Amino acid sequence: MSKIVHPYAHRLIILKDWKSRWFADPKKYVAYLKGDVLIRQYLEKKLRGMYVSVIEIERSRKATRFIIKTSRPGLIIGRNGEGAAKLREDILKKMDTLKLPRPEDFKLEIVEVSNPEADAAIVAYMIAEGLEKRMPYRRVIKQIIEKVMTARGVEGARVVLSGRLGGAEIARTEELKRGSIPLQTFRADIDFKRERATLSYGVVGIKVWIYRGKIFADRKKEGNLSENKKKMD
């Protein structure tokens, strides 16, 4: 029997990197891990509607850095950086409430996503936004999947909706797929995201897979390594 594995976890270290990057004393490990999970949940809720792709956290002994990737950085930064300054204060307050030690050097970076139609998190939110505006679900997923397929580097896309679609009494699932999605190929760059659309008659679950082609090792680097091996021999 095959098992369903999260596409992101399936490619960790091979293609993908951890969303939280730090080393800690074993005594602080639990507090840091709990803090990362709770702060990320808080920020995802607070920044909903601002087209956020991913929130990454980096820690060192003295410094902590939050990297927020979004397709609309102006919404978060605000006029003259007021929004970013307020968000920075809110994160530090949240750290205090969670009883996490305040870092000596705290940095908040807001990075723009250059190709939002090829990002599963942003696409999933766009679908949720369309459903919450009471648009017909079939039209929403069809229009968005066509946008995704025209984006640079995208070779396949799949969208699955589940719940009381169209206000029906019995919940069901609706799926739309374009191109190929090789889930078991390690070198396939597949972006995946789950999202929820909260409607008056219930919650509709959204799953998005986007296949952005295969990633191969740099041949130049391989050539240099082989030359170095020969010299060593």
N, C-alpha and C positions, 0 to 999 in steps of 0.2 A: 504493500500500500504506500502510495506517495503521500508526503506531508506538505502542507502549505507553509511556506516560509516567507517572511517579510522581505520584499525585494531589496530594501536598504540593508538590513542585517545580513542578508545572503552575500552581499558584496563588500562588507566591511573589511578594511585593510587592503583588499584586492583592488577595488576602484574607489570606494568611499572612505572618508575619514570620520572619526567620532565627532559628534556635535558638542561634546564637552571635552576639553583637552586640558588635563592637569594631573599632577602627582601630589599626594598629600600624606601626611603622617597617618598611620592606621587609626589613631584616636579621633582625627578630624574627618576621616573618610565618610562616615555615615552622615555627619552634619552637612558636609559639602554636597554630597549626592542628593540628599533630601532638599537642600536649598536650591540646587540646580533645577530639580523637577518642579518644585513649587513656584520658583521665580519664572520659569519658562511658561508654566500654565497661566500664571498671572499676566505675563506680557502678551500671550496669545489671546487672552480674553480682552485685555485692555486695547490692543492694537488691531482688533478685528475690524475689518472694513478698510484697512490701510494697505492691503495687498502685500502682506508679509510672506516671504518664502520660507525662511529658516532663521532661527535664533541660535547663535553659537556662543559658547562661553569658554574663555581661556583664563587660567589662573597660574600665577607663579607665587613665590614666597611673599612678595610685597604687593604685586599688581594683580588686578582683575580686569578683564576686557570682555565686553559684550559686543557682539557683531550682529546687527540686525540687517538682513538682506530683504529688500523690498523693491517693487517696480515703480513705486511712487514715493521717493524719499522726501519730497517737499511736504507731504501730508504730515510726516513725523517731525521733521526739522522745524517747520513753521517759519514765521517771519523773524528774521535776524537770529535764528537759532533758539527762539524761546521754547518751542515744543521739545527740542532735544534736551535743553537744560532742565525743564520740568520733569521729563521722563527719567533723567539721570537721578534727580532728587527722589522720585517715586521708587526707583529701584533700591536706592540706599535705605529709604524708610522701610521697604519690604524686608531687606536684609536685617534691619534692627528688630522688626516684629518676629522674624524667624530665629532671632538670637544668633545670627551669623556674625563673625568678626568683621568690622568694617575694613576694607583694604586701604593701605596707605595711598596707593595710586589706582584710581578707578577711571576706566576709559569706556566711552560709549561710541561705537562706530556705526554709522548708517551707510550701507553699501547699496548701490543701485543694481538691480537685475536687468541686464541689457536685453535679454530675450525672454520676456515674461510668458509668451504663448508656449514656450518649451519647458515651463516650470510647473510641475504637477500641483504644488500647493496653491499657486496663484490661479491656475485653471479650475481647481476644485472650488475655490472661493467664488470665482466668477459664476460657476454653475449654481452654487448656493444662493448667491445674490439674485440671479434670475428667477429661481424658484420662489424666493421670499417676496419677490415683486409680483407674484401670482401669474407669471408667464407660463404657457403650456410647456410641460417638461420635455416633450419630444422635440419641440422647436428649439428649446434652450440647448439640449445636448447636441443636436444636429449642427446648429450654428457654431457652437464653440469647438466641436471636434473638427469642423472644416477650417476654422481659424488656426487650430493647432497644427493640422497637416500642412498648412502653407508656411508655417514658421521654419526658420533656418535650422537645418540639422535634424529635424524630426522625421523618423521613418515609420512610426506606428503609434497609435493611441487607442486606448480603451476606456470607456466610462460605464460604470454600473450604478444605477439608482435602486434603492430598496426602501420600502415603506408604503404608506397609503398614497400611492401616486394618483394625482388628480382628485384626491378626496374620496377615493373608493373605500368601501367598508373593509375589504379584505386586503391585507398588505401583500405586495408582490415585488418582483425585481424586473428592471428593464435594462438592457445592455446594448451598447453601440460600439462597434470596433472598426478601425481603419488600419490598413497596413499590417505589419507583423510585430509580435511582442514575444521574443524568445526569453522566457522567464528563467530557464535553467542554464542559459549560457552565461558564464561568469564575466566574460569581457563585454557583455551587452550593457550599455549604460541605460538603465531603466530607472526613471523617477516615479515614485509612488506616494500618494497622499490620501488620507481619509478626511472627510469633512461632514458637517451636519447642517441641514437647512431646517430651521425651526419655523413651522407653519401653524396655522390656527387649528388644524385637525391632527397634528402630530409632527413627529420628527422624521425627516427623510434622510437616509444615509447615502453618502456619495463616495465612490472610490474612483480614483483616476490613475491610470498607468500611461506613461509617455516613454517611448523608446527613441533614444537619440543616437543610435548607431553603435558600432563596436569600437572599443578603445584598445589599441595595440601598443606594445612597448616601443619606445623610441629606438629606431634602428641604429641611429648614430651612437647612442649610449651603449647599445649591445656591441657594436663594432669596436668601440674604444675599450670595452671590458675584455673582449676576445684578444685584442692586440696586447693589452697589459698582461694577460695570462701567458701569451706566447713569450713575451719578454722575460717574465718571471721564470718560465721553464728553461 
